[in-house]
Each structure stands twice: as structure tokens, then as C-alpha cells.
Amino acid sequence: MSKRLVINLDVCRDCGECTAECSYPYHPDNDGVSYLREVAAQELICRQCEVRSCVEACPNEALEAREDGTIRRYNMRCTGCLSCSLGCPFGVIIPAALQFKDSRCDFCVGRQQDNPLCAQTCPHGAITVEEVSEEEADLHILSDKLAVRARAWQKLESARET
């Protein structure tokens, strides 16, 4: 078990507008929490369609399908036209989550490691720092610093009778 920043997407979804603050030092308007929410949603909620209509809908080639099935968005190419959101047949790409500016989370490395500002200021407790274990059913470990609590979408293989 190790300590990770944990985002509960189910709580985030019910919250509405995120008011958690970010202490990213390189520019004051950084929104690291929205960046982490977008990464988590793409990893856990994206249906990873065979035909990527969201990628095909983007006129600026801001979306790319990775070999592992996830979608990567290049923020500097994104103009905020929302074509990807309209192109997604499952409504996974939420317009409110798309940020035109580039934000990052550095996990407060070197500062506030025990309790980052986002965890301190999230009014609903959706962001925490916890000791996590891979055995937890609703926990998805995305990196050595990030874990997400959410019900992940799972593709069911249908049994066809021949």
C-alpha cells in the first residue's frame, strides 16, 4: 500500500462546478483538478469505440487514439469547438470538462505533500490523499501518484449461439 492522491469521480459528477483550488506554481490560473478529472474520465469512462467518431469529428486533430485504447487530447490544438463532444455517441466527452488552456497537476511534489491544497479546499471531500490498495473494488490506480474511485465502464462480451 502507498499514499496517492485519490479523486472520487462519482462525488465530482454530483458536485457541479469544481471549486477546489490548485497550488501549481508556474501560472496562477492553472486548474490541475480539471486536468486530473479529464484524464480519469478518459481512462475509466471512455468506451474505447472501434470507430472513434470523436477523433474523426475533430477538425484540428486535437484527439489521438492511443494503442492502449485511450484517447489523448492535445490542448494546444484544441480550439474548444466541441465537435468531439458532439461526435461521441455515448456522451463521455463532457463540454464542461474541456479546458481551452493547458493545465497540469504536479501532485504538489516538494510542497504540501501530506495534504495538497486541492484536497484541503474540495468542499465535498472528492479529493483526498489516502493509503490505497489494488484490491479495493471501486479503486483504479492510474499512476504511482494518482488513483480514482469510480464505477468504470466495462465492455461485456456477448455470448452468441452459432
Secondary structure as a PSIPRED ss2 file (coil, helix, strand):
# PSIPRED VFORMAT (PSIPRED V4.0)

   1 M C   1.000  0.000  0.000
   2 S E   0.000  0.000  1.000
   3 K E   0.000  0.000  1.000
   4 R E   0.000  0.000  1.000
   5 L E   0.000  0.000  1.000
   6 V E   0.000  0.000  1.000
   7 I E   0.000  0.000  1.000
   8 N E   0.000  0.000  1.000
   9 L H   0.000  1.000  0.000
  10 D H   0.000  1.000  0.000
  11 V H   0.000  1.000  0.000
  12 C H   0.000  1.000  0.000
  13 R H   0.000  1.000  0.000
  14 D H   0.000  1.000  0.000
  15 C H   0.000  1.000  0.000
  16 G C   1.000  0.000  0.000
  17 E C   1.000  0.000  0.000
  18 C C   1.000  0.000  0.000
  19 T C   1.000  0.000  0.000
  20 A C   1.000  0.000  0.000
  21 E C   1.000  0.000  0.000
  22 C C   1.000  0.000  0.000
  23 S C   1.000  0.000  0.000
  24 Y C   1.000  0.000  0.000
  25 P C   1.000  0.000  0.000
  26 Y C   1.000  0.000  0.000
  27 H C   1.000  0.000  0.000
  28 P C   1.000  0.000  0.000
  29 D C   1.000  0.000  0.000
  30 N C   1.000  0.000  0.000
  31 D C   1.000  0.000  0.000
  32 G H   0.000  1.000  0.000
  33 V H   0.000  1.000  0.000
  34 S H   0.000  1.000  0.000
  35 Y H   0.000  1.000  0.000
  36 L H   0.000  1.000  0.000
  37 R H   0.000  1.000  0.000
  38 E H   0.000  1.000  0.000
  39 V H   0.000  1.000  0.000
  40 A H   0.000  1.000  0.000
  41 A H   0.000  1.000  0.000
  42 Q H   0.000  1.000  0.000
  43 E H   0.000  1.000  0.000
  44 L H   0.000  1.000  0.000
  45 I C   1.000  0.000  0.000
  46 C C   1.000  0.000  0.000
  47 R C   1.000  0.000  0.000
  48 Q C   1.000  0.000  0.000
  49 C C   1.000  0.000  0.000
  50 E C   1.000  0.000  0.000
  51 V C   1.000  0.000  0.000
  52 R C   1.000  0.000  0.000
  53 S H   0.000  1.000  0.000
  54 C H   0.000  1.000  0.000
  55 V H   0.000  1.000  0.000
  56 E H   0.000  1.000  0.000
  57 A H   0.000  1.000  0.000
  58 C C   1.000  0.000  0.000
  59 P C   1.000  0.000  0.000
  60 N C   1.000  0.000  0.000
  61 E C   1.000  0.000  0.000
  62 A C   1.000  0.000  0.000
  63 L E   0.000  0.000  1.000
  64 E E   0.000  0.000  1.000
  65 A E   0.000  0.000  1.000
  66 R C   1.000  0.000  0.000
  67 E C   1.000  0.000  0.000
  68 D C   1.000  0.000  0.000
  69 G C   1.000  0.000  0.000
  70 T C   1.000  0.000  0.000
  71 I E   0.000  0.000  1.000
  72 R E   0.000  0.000  1.000
  73 R E   0.000  0.000  1.000
  74 Y C   1.000  0.000  0.000
  75 N C   1.000  0.000  0.000
  76 M C   1.000  0.000  0.000
  77 R C   1.000  0.000  0.000
  78 C C   1.000  0.000  0.000
  79 T C   1.000  0.000  0.000
  80 G C   1.000  0.000  0.000
  81 C C   1.000  0.000  0.000
  82 L C   1.000  0.000  0.000
  83 S H   0.000  1.000  0.000
  84 C H   0.000  1.000  0.000
  85 S H   0.000  1.000  0.000
  86 L H   0.000  1.000  0.000
  87 G H   0.000  1.000  0.000
  88 C C   1.000  0.000  0.000
  89 P C   1.000  0.000  0.000
  90 F C   1.000  0.000  0.000
  91 G C   1.000  0.000  0.000
  92 V C   1.000  0.000  0.000
  93 I C   1.000  0.000  0.000
  94 I C   1.000  0.000  0.000
  95 P H   0.000  1.000  0.000
  96 A H   0.000  1.000  0.000
  97 A H   0.000  1.000  0.000
  98 L C   1.000  0.000  0.000
  99 Q C   1.000  0.000  0.000
 100 F C   1.000  0.000  0.000
 101 K C   1.000  0.000  0.000
 102 D C   1.000  0.000  0.000
 103 S C   1.000  0.000  0.000
 104 R C   1.000  0.000  0.000
 105 C C   1.000  0.000  0.000
 106 D C   1.000  0.000  0.000
 107 F C   1.000  0.000  0.000
 108 C C   1.000  0.000  0.000
 109 V C   1.000  0.000  0.000
 110 G C   1.000  0.000  0.000
 111 R C   1.000  0.000  0.000
 112 Q C   1.000  0.000  0.000
 113 Q C   1.000  0.000  0.000
 114 D C   1.000  0.000  0.000
 115 N C   1.000  0.000  0.000
 116 P C   1.000  0.000  0.000
 117 L H   0.000  1.000  0.000
 118 C H   0.000  1.000  0.000
 119 A H   0.000  1.000  0.000
 120 Q H   0.000  1.000  0.000
 121 T H   0.000  1.000  0.000
 122 C C   1.000  0.000  0.000
 123 P C   1.000  0.000  0.000
 124 H C   1.000  0.000  0.000
 125 G C   1.000  0.000  0.000
 126 A C   1.000  0.000  0.000
 127 I E   0.000  0.000  1.000
 128 T E   0.000  0.000  1.000
 129 V E   0.000  0.000  1.000
 130 E E   0.000  0.000  1.000
 131 E E   0.000  0.000  1.000
 132 V E   0.000  0.000  1.000
 133 S C   1.000  0.000  0.000
 134 E C   1.000  0.000  0.000
 135 E C   1.000  0.000  0.000
 136 E C   1.000  0.000  0.000
 137 A C   1.000  0.000  0.000
 138 D C   1.000  0.000  0.000
 139 L E   0.000  0.000  1.000
 140 H E   0.000  0.000  1.000
 141 I E   0.000  0.000  1.000
 142 L C   1.000  0.000  0.000
 143 S C   1.000  0.000  0.000
 144 D C   1.000  0.000  0.000
 145 K C   1.000  0.000  0.000
 146 L E   0.000  0.000  1.000
 147 A E   0.000  0.000  1.000
 148 V E   0.000  0.000  1.000
 149 R E   0.000  0.000  1.000
 150 A C   1.000  0.000  0.000
 151 R C   1.000  0.000  0.000
 152 A C   1.000  0.000  0.000
 153 W C   1.000  0.000  0.000
 154 Q C   1.000  0.000  0.000
 155 K C   1.000  0.000  0.000
 156 L C   1.000  0.000  0.000
 157 E C   1.000  0.000  0.000
 158 S C   1.000  0.000  0.000
 159 A C   1.000  0.000  0.000
 160 R C   1.000  0.000  0.000
 161 E C   1.000  0.000  0.000
 162 T C   1.000  0.000  0.000
